[in-house]
Amino acid sequence: MTDVRIGISGWNYAPWRGTFFPPKLVQREELEYASRMVRSIEINGTFYSLQRPESYGHWHDRTPEDFVFSVKAPRFITHIKRLKNIEAPLANFFASGVLRLGKKLGPILWQLPPSFHYDAERLADFFARLPHDTHAAAALAREHDDAVKQIWLEPGAKRKLRHALEVRHESFQQQEFIALLREHRVALVVADTAGKWPFMEDVTSDLVYVRLHGDAELYVSGYTDSALEEWARKIRAWREGGNPSGAKLTAEPAPRAAGRDVFAYFDNDVKTHAPFDAMTLAHKLGLAPIPPPRFTAPTPRAIAASTPRRRWPGFESGKKTGAVKARRRMK
């Protein structure tokens, strides 16, 4: 059975307070609230630095049972090391507590910088190092060095681990790159960046990973109803194992499959469009009830009371304890 999740990139943004988040909601409860409005969230703090196992444990414990996180991999690997000499950094990342998310661990997002040109040899070496299940990730994590201060090496039950790559240089727009992704079962990120960076819709694995950074203006503009209808159409086609008509392809279309999982995240967060666009798209796909009016978000208690038969997926009451340290993020 396919899994379609529509979510947001991060959750800790000051402009969302009093717009998406209820005015009196305390900051430590924002993840708990957001995770009951959408079914998946990208963790972005992991991009800047290694997190601690206790942070992953907190995120796991404060979200619904069927919730899934995507984790953005460290820029130290992608932007500073530029995928070279990454044996220890890669092990450190997986030793830092990622596996503590358990069954809530979804895809790992790798984002290359705009200055990174296509390099087949370097990419092939990187892809070959990526673990494709949690036990392989734990084995890799045991190779960590002293850069990681607190470690977590318990893999739990063996589960599939998937990877997605977002590229931002035009040199990647070639058939050889798509073939390389398919060979290593890595998903190509379908990145809508208002025309700033390459837009490719090639399917390269059993996962389709979409990042929606802004329809007209990067990180700022919201998506019109017609634009969201178009994304819903594409997601239905991918979910059913096909390729959307009119898709912008760099290589031959992927063979039809029985179905594919689709994870889509809104990153147009500057003006609080992201959570409302995510809820609206989920509704269009039949995954959620009619979303609340933009900029007048009710409390989870009010939503549950007003829609007892059509709660948001995963909505449930829970303890409101613990804290999340606010972290800056880079797009």
C-alpha positions in Angstrom: 0.0 0.0 0.0 1.4 3.4 -1.0 2.1 6.1 1.5 1.4 9.8 0.6 2.5 12.4 3.1 2.1 16.1 2.7 4.1 18.2 5.2 6.2 21.2 6.0 10.0 22.0 6.2 10.6 22.8 9.8 8.2 24.1 12.4 10.0 26.6 14.5 9.3 30.0 12.9 8.4 33.2 14.7 6.0 34.6 12.0 3.9 31.4 12.4 3.0 32.4 16.0 -0.5 33.8 16.1 -1.1 32.9 12.4 -0.7 29.1 12.1 0.0 28.5 15.8 -2.7 29.8 18.2 -1.7 33.1 19.8 -1.3 31.6 23.3 0.5 28.4 22.4 3.8 28.1 24.2 6.8 27.5 22.0 7.6 24.1 23.5 4.3 22.8 22.2 4.7 23.9 18.6 5.9 20.6 17.3 3.1 18.8 19.1 0.6 21.1 17.5 2.2 21.1 14.0 2.4 17.3 13.9 -1.3 17.1 14.3 -2.0 19.4 11.4 0.3 17.6 8.9 1.5 14.0 8.7 5.2 14.7 8.1 7.9 17.3 8.8 11.4 17.8 7.6 13.9 18.2 10.4 16.2 21.1 9.4 18.4 21.6 12.4 20.3 18.5 11.4 21.6 20.4 8.4 23.6 22.8 10.6 25.1 20.5 13.2 24.9 17.1 14.7 21.9 16.8 17.1 21.8 14.8 20.3 20.0 11.5 20.8 17.8 13.1 23.4 16.6 15.6 20.8 15.6 12.8 18.5 13.9 11.1 21.4 11.9 14.2 22.2 10.7 14.6 18.6 9.7 11.0 18.6 7.8 11.2 21.8 5.9 14.5 21.1 4.4 13.4 17.8 1.5 11.0 16.9 2.1 7.3 16.6 1.8 7.2 12.7 3.9 10.4 12.2 7.0 10.3 10.0 10.0 12.7 9.9 12.3 13.3 7.0 15.8 14.3 8.1 18.0 16.8 6.3 21.5 15.6 6.2 24.5 17.8 7.4 25.8 20.5 5.2 29.2 19.5 6.5 29.0 16.5 4.2 27.3 18.2 1.2 28.5 21.8 1.3 31.8 21.8 3.1 33.3 18.4 2.3 31.4 18.4 -1.0 31.0 14.6 -0.8 34.8 14.0 -0.5 36.5 12.2 2.3 33.2 11.7 4.1 33.7 8.3 5.8 33.8 9.6 9.3 31.3 12.5 8.9 28.8 10.0 7.4 29.3 7.6 10.3 29.0 10.5 12.8 25.7 11.6 11.3 24.1 8.2 11.7 25.7 7.8 15.2 24.3 11.1 16.5 20.8 9.8 17.3 19.0 9.6 13.9 18.0 6.0 14.6 16.3 6.9 17.8 13.4 8.1 15.7 12.6 4.4 15.2 9.7 3.8 12.9 9.1 7.5 12.6 12.4 7.9 10.6 11.5 8.6 7.0 13.7 9.6 4.0 17.1 11.2 4.4 17.3 14.4 2.4 20.7 15.4 0.9 20.9 18.9 -0.6 23.8 19.9 -2.8 24.8 23.6 -3.1 24.2 25.6 -6.3 28.0 25.6 -7.0 28.2 21.8 -7.0 28.5 20.6 -10.6 27.6 17.1 -11.8 30.5 14.7 -11.0 29.6 11.1 -11.8 32.5 9.5 -10.1 32.1 11.4 -6.8 28.3 10.8 -6.8 28.7 7.1 -7.5 31.1 6.8 -4.6 28.8 8.7 -2.3 25.7 6.7 -3.3 27.6 3.4 -2.7 28.2 4.4 0.9 24.6 5.2 1.8 22.9 2.6 4.0 19.5 1.3 2.7 18.2 -0.1 6.0 18.5 0.7 9.7 20.8 -2.2 10.5 23.2 -1.1 7.8 23.0 2.5 9.2 23.8 1.2 12.7 26.8 -0.7 11.3 28.0 2.4 9.6 27.4 4.5 12.8 29.9 2.3 14.7 32.7 3.8 12.6 32.2 7.2 14.1 35.0 9.3 15.5 35.3 11.7 18.4 33.4 14.5 16.6 30.2 13.0 17.9 29.9 13.4 21.7 26.7 11.5 22.4 26.0 8.4 20.3 23.0 6.1 19.6 23.8 2.8 17.9 20.6 0.8 18.5 18.9 0.2 15.2 15.7 -1.4 16.6 13.7 -3.5 14.1 15.2 -3.7 10.6 13.4 -1.1 8.4 14.0 0.2 4.9 15.9 3.5 4.8 15.6 5.7 1.7 17.5 8.7 0.4 16.6 11.7 -1.7 18.9 14.1 -3.5 18.2 17.8 -4.3 20.5 19.4 -6.9 20.8 23.0 -7.8 23.1 23.2 -10.8 22.0 22.9 -14.4 24.8 20.4 -15.2 22.7 17.7 -13.5 20.1 17.9 -16.3 21.4 14.9 -18.2 20.4 11.3 -18.7 23.5 9.8 -17.1 22.6 11.4 -13.8 19.1 10.0 -13.8 20.5 6.5 -14.7 22.9 6.8 -11.7 20.1 7.7 -9.3 18.1 4.7 -10.5 21.0 2.4 -10.2 21.5 3.3 -6.6 17.8 3.6 -5.7 18.1 7.3 -4.7 15.1 9.6 -5.3 15.5 12.7 -7.3 14.0 15.6 -5.4 11.3 17.4 -7.5 12.1 20.9 -6.5 9.8 23.8 -7.4 12.0 26.9 -6.9 10.2 29.6 -8.9 12.5 28.9 -11.8 15.7 29.6 -9.9 17.2 26.1 -10.0 16.7 23.0 -12.2 13.2 21.5 -12.3 13.1 17.8 -13.1 10.3 15.4 -12.5 12.1 12.1 -13.3 11.1 9.1 -11.1 14.3 7.3 -10.0 13.1 5.0 -7.1 10.0 3.8 -5.3 9.9 7.2 -3.6 8.9 10.5 -5.1 10.2 13.4 -3.0 8.8 16.9 -3.7 10.0 20.2 -2.2 7.8 23.2 -2.9 9.8 26.3 -2.2 7.4 28.9 -3.7 5.2 29.2 -6.8 6.3 32.6 -8.0 8.8 33.9 -5.5 11.3 31.7 -3.7 10.4 30.9 -0.1 7.8 33.7 -0.1 4.9 33.2 -2.3 2.0 30.8 -1.6 0.4 28.4 -4.1 -2.9 29.3 -5.8 -5.8 26.9 -5.7 -5.2 26.0 -9.4 -1.5 25.3 -8.6 -2.4 23.0 -5.8 -4.8 21.2 -8.0 -2.0 20.6 -10.5 0.3 19.2 -7.8 -2.5 17.0 -6.5 -2.9 15.7 -10.1 0.8 14.9 -10.3 0.9 13.2 -6.9 -2.1 11.0 -7.8 -0.2 9.8 -10.9 3.0 9.1 -9.0 1.0 7.3 -6.2 -0.6 5.1 -8.8 2.8 4.1 -10.2 2.7 6.2 -13.4 4.2 9.5 -14.7 2.1 12.6 -14.8 1.2 13.8 -18.3 3.3 16.7 -19.3 6.0 15.9 -16.7 9.4 17.6 -17.3 11.7 14.7 -17.9 15.4 14.6 -18.4 15.5 10.9 -19.4 13.2 8.1 -20.5 10.1 7.8 -18.2 10.4 5.2 -15.4 8.6 2.0 -16.1 5.1 1.9 -14.6 5.0 0.4 -11.1 2.2 -1.0 -8.8 2.5 2.2 -6.8 4.9 4.7 -5.3 5.2 6.5 -2.0 5.1 10.3 -2.3 6.4 12.8 0.3 5.8 16.5 -0.4 7.0 19.3 1.7 6.2 23.0 1.6 9.2 25.3 2.2 7.5 28.6 1.4 7.5 29.6 5.1 8.4 33.3 5.1 4.8 34.5 5.1 3.2 31.5 6.8 2.0 30.0 3.6 3.6 26.6 4.1 1.3 25.0 6.7 -1.9 26.2 5.1 -0.8 25.1 1.6 0.2 21.7 3.0 -3.2 21.3 4.7 -5.1 22.4 1.5 -3.1 20.0 -0.7 -3.7 17.1 1.7 -7.4 17.9 1.6 -7.4 17.9 -2.2 -5.9 14.4 -2.1 -8.5 13.1 0.3 -6.0 12.8 3.2 -7.5 15.5 5.5 -10.6 17.4 6.2 -11.2 20.9 5.0 -8.4 23.0 6.4 -9.0 26.0 8.7 -9.1 29.5 7.2 -5.7 30.9 6.5 -4.2 32.8 9.4 -7.0 31.9 11.8 -5.8 28.5 13.0 -7.9 26.9 15.8 -6.5 24.8 18.6 -6.3 21.0 18.2 -9.0 20.7 20.8 -11.4 22.9 18.8 -10.7 21.0 15.6 -11.4 17.7 17.3 -14.6 19.0 18.8 -15.9 20.4 15.5 -15.0 17.4 13.3 -15.4 14.3 15.5 -15.7 12.0 12.5 -13.0 13.6 10.3 -10.0 14.3 12.5 -6.7 15.2 10.9 -4.7 12.0 10.3 -2.8 11.1 13.5 -4.6 13.7 15.7 -4.8 12.7 19.3 -4.4 14.4 22.6 -1.1 14.1 24.4 1.0 15.3 27.2 2.4 18.8 26.7 5.8 18.6 28.2 9.4 18.9 27.1 11.1 21.6 25.0 12.5 22.1 21.6 15.5 24.3 21.2 15.0 26.8 18.4 17.5 26.6 15.7 18.2 28.8 12.7 17.9 27.1 9.3 19.3 27.6 5.8 17.3 26.9 2.8 
